[in-house]
Each structure stands twice: as C-alpha cells, then as structure tokens.
Amino acid sequence: MAPCPCASGLRRLRCCEASPAAWPSPEAAAALDAQAQDATKLFNEKKYTEAEALALKLLDLAPNQRIALRVLFELRKAQNRPTPAEALVRRLAFLTGLPGWARFGLGWTRRVIALAARLTA
C-alpha cells in the first residue's frame, strides 16, 4: 500500500498509477455521492481531518468519485500543496472531459483552478 509520489494522500494504485479501465462505472461512483456530500459538509465546517479521512476512504473505493476528489483537491490547495492539488485537478479534468491543456496541465494556473471549482458545482 505505497503512497502515491504526488503526495495526494491516496495509495499509488488509486491515484497516479490507477487504470481508468479498472475504475467503477460513473453510476457506481455516483452511488457514493451522499457520503461525498458529507465530506463537503465537514470541509465547509472546517473539520478538515474528518473531511480528509472520509474523502480518502471514498476515493479508495472509487478513485473516480468526483465530489470526494474535489474535497481532497480543496484540502490540498488550502494546505498550500500544489503538486498533489495539481494531480487531483488533472484527474477531475480528465473525468469531466475538459480539453487537453487542463487534463495534462501546463503548471499551476488560476484558470485550471477556476475550472476545477466548477466541476462539481
């Protein structure tokens, strides 16, 4: 259970080395939306440790769970950890079919962050 080198907090097989072919269907990932909304609520209540634990748990079950990815992205951004935040925003962009520049990133840009903010809105 090696951690991912991007420092997202996820296991490497559930993060940068994850195979999208092995991910649950979008419908199966969406079945976890209610729990992911709980992680969002915890984040908004500034219960960051609990929000992170729940988001990581959900993403271990479904690496393509968009709401949990967004919570973890917001946590890493708030922690001023650009490398894992960027890895997470790239995955969000990939899941929503954003253009290649956003998927593969050209660095830490406000435009990518702004787009990520709209992904689960």
VOPAGU-2260 file (C-alpha; in pm, 1 decimal, decimal comma):
REM VOPAGU-2260
SITE   aa  ch    i         X         Y         Z
SITE  MET   A    0       0,0       0,0       0,0
SITE  ALA   A    1     258,0     251,9    -111,6
SITE  PRO   A    2     151,1     617,6    -106,8
SITE  CYS   A    3     140,9     799,7    -437,6
SITE  PRO   A    4     451,6    1006,0    -516,4
SITE  CYS   A    5     231,5    1309,2    -594,2
SITE  ALA   A    6     155,9    1332,0    -218,0
SITE  SER   A    7    -222,1    1340,3    -266,4
SITE  GLY   A    8    -263,0    1107,1      30,3
SITE  LEU   A    9    -400,3     825,2    -182,9
SITE  ARG   A   10    -237,4     489,9    -249,1
SITE  ARG   A   11     -43,6     497,8    -575,2
SITE  LEU   A   12    -275,8     236,4    -731,9
SITE  ARG   A   13    -572,2     461,8    -651,4
SITE  CYS   A   14    -406,6     780,0    -776,4
SITE  CYS   A   15    -148,8     849,6   -1045,7
SITE  GLU   A   16     -97,7     481,3   -1128,9
SITE  ALA   A   17    -467,9     398,8   -1134,7
SITE  SER   A   18    -604,0     249,0   -1451,2
SITE  PRO   A   19    -927,7     417,6   -1557,0
SITE  ALA   A   20   -1034,5      83,1   -1704,9
SITE  ALA   A   21   -1041,1     -59,5   -1351,0
SITE  TRP   A   22   -1246,5     224,9   -1202,1
SITE  PRO   A   23   -1610,1     166,5   -1113,4
SITE  SER   A   24   -1867,9     290,0   -1360,9
SITE  PRO   A   25   -1971,3     655,9   -1323,1
SITE  GLU   A   26   -2305,7     531,6   -1191,7
SITE  ALA   A   27   -2134,3     320,2    -923,2
SITE  ALA   A   28   -1913,5     613,6    -820,6
SITE  ALA   A   29   -2222,2     836,1    -805,5
SITE  ALA   A   30   -2378,7     591,0    -557,9
SITE  LEU   A   31   -2132,0     735,6    -305,8
SITE  ASP   A   32   -2248,1    1094,7    -365,0
SITE  ALA   A   33   -2433,6    1122,0     -33,4
SITE  GLN   A   34   -2123,2    1026,1     163,4
SITE  ALA   A   35   -1912,4    1257,8     -50,8
SITE  GLN   A   36   -2154,4    1541,1      26,2
SITE  ASP   A   37   -2089,8    1463,9     393,8
SITE  ALA   A   38   -1717,5    1518,4     326,7
SITE  THR   A   39   -1803,1    1852,1     164,0
SITE  LYS   A   40   -2009,8    1949,7     466,9
SITE  LEU   A   41   -1723,2    1857,4     700,7
SITE  PHE   A   42   -1484,4    2066,4     489,8
SITE  ASN   A   43   -1721,4    2363,6     498,6
SITE  GLU   A   44   -1747,9    2327,2     876,8
SITE  LYS   A   45   -1365,7    2341,3     891,7
SITE  LYS   A   46   -1347,0    1983,3    1018,5
SITE  TYR   A   47   -1056,3    1918,7     787,4
SITE  THR   A   48    -923,0    1599,3     946,0
SITE  GLU   A   49   -1262,3    1430,6     925,9
SITE  ALA   A   50   -1324,5    1560,4     571,9
SITE  GLU   A   51    -988,4    1427,3     456,8
SITE  ALA   A   52   -1042,1    1086,5     617,2
SITE  LEU   A   53   -1384,0    1046,8     454,5
SITE  ALA   A   54   -1265,9    1167,7     112,3
SITE  LEU   A   55    -968,2     928,9     121,0
SITE  LYS   A   56   -1194,5     640,0     221,7
SITE  LEU   A   57   -1435,8     712,3     -63,3
SITE  LEU   A   58   -1155,6     753,5    -315,9
SITE  ASP   A   59   -1007,8     420,8    -210,6
SITE  LEU   A   60   -1341,9     263,8    -305,0
SITE  ALA   A   61   -1396,8     471,3    -618,6
SITE  PRO   A   62   -1097,0     673,9    -748,5
SITE  ASN   A   63   -1335,4     848,3    -990,2
SITE  GLN   A   64   -1572,2     985,3    -722,6
SITE  ARG   A   65   -1581,2    1349,3    -835,8
SITE  ILE   A   66   -1714,7    1509,7    -518,4
SITE  ALA   A   67   -1457,4    1336,0    -297,6
SITE  LEU   A   68   -1184,3    1435,9    -546,0
SITE  ARG   A   69   -1299,9    1795,5    -520,4
SITE  VAL   A   70   -1288,4    1786,0    -139,0
SITE  LEU   A   71    -937,8    1639,8    -141,6
SITE  PHE   A   72    -830,5    1897,2    -403,9
SITE  GLU   A   73    -962,7    2181,9    -186,7
SITE  LEU   A   74    -783,5    2041,7     117,6
SITE  ARG   A   75    -450,1    2011,2     -65,2
SITE  LYS   A   76    -491,6    2360,9    -210,6
SITE  ALA   A   77    -567,6    2504,0     136,2
SITE  GLN   A   78    -260,1    2325,2     271,1
SITE  ASN   A   79     -54,0    2500,3       1,1
SITE  ARG   A   80      47,5    2167,1    -150,4
SITE  PRO   A   81      45,2    2245,3    -523,6
SITE  THR   A   82     183,2    1913,2    -652,1
SITE  PRO   A   83     -94,6    1692,9    -511,2
SITE  ALA   A   84    -356,8    1960,7    -579,3
SITE  GLU   A   85    -247,5    1973,2    -941,6
SITE  ALA   A   86    -261,1    1592,1    -972,6
SITE  LEU   A   87    -614,4    1594,2    -831,6
SITE  VAL   A   88    -735,3    1876,1   -1055,6
SITE  ARG   A   89    -595,5    1692,1   -1358,5
SITE  ARG   A   90    -795,9    1384,3   -1262,6
SITE  LEU   A   91   -1109,6    1596,6   -1219,1
SITE  ALA   A   92   -1050,0    1747,9   -1561,4
SITE  PHE   A   93    -999,9    1403,4   -1712,9
SITE  LEU   A   94   -1324,9    1277,7   -1558,8
SITE  THR   A   95   -1524,8    1568,1   -1696,6
SITE  GLY   A   96   -1366,3    1567,5   -2041,5
SITE  LEU   A   97   -1201,9    1910,0   -2026,6
SITE  PRO   A   98    -956,3    1999,4   -2305,3
SITE  GLY   A   99    -607,3    1850,8   -2308,3
SITE  TRP   A  100    -432,4    2159,3   -2165,3
SITE  ALA   A  101    -640,9    2124,3   -1848,8
SITE  ARG   A  102    -612,2    1747,8   -1830,8
SITE  PHE   A  103    -237,5    1735,2   -1854,0
SITE  GLY   A  104    -171,3    2079,3   -1713,6
SITE  LEU   A  105      85,4    2337,5   -1805,4
SITE  GLY   A  106     151,9    2429,3   -1446,6
SITE  TRP   A  107     -28,6    2579,0   -1155,2
SITE  THR   A  108    -268,0    2824,7   -1318,5
SITE  ARG   A  109    -566,9    3017,2   -1193,9
SITE  ARG   A  110    -766,4    2908,3   -1494,9
SITE  VAL   A  111    -731,4    2537,2   -1413,5
SITE  ILE   A  112    -821,7    2601,7   -1050,9
SITE  ALA   A  113   -1123,2    2807,0   -1155,7
SITE  LEU   A  114   -1238,2    2528,0   -1386,5
SITE  ALA   A  115   -1193,1    2273,3   -1108,5
SITE  ALA   A  116   -1412,2    2484,3    -883,7
SITE  ARG   A  117   -1696,6    2444,3   -1133,6
SITE  LEU   A  118   -1659,0    2069,6   -1188,4
SITE  THR   A  119   -1880,5    1958,5    -905,0
SITE  ALA   A  120   -2084,3    2275,3    -864,4
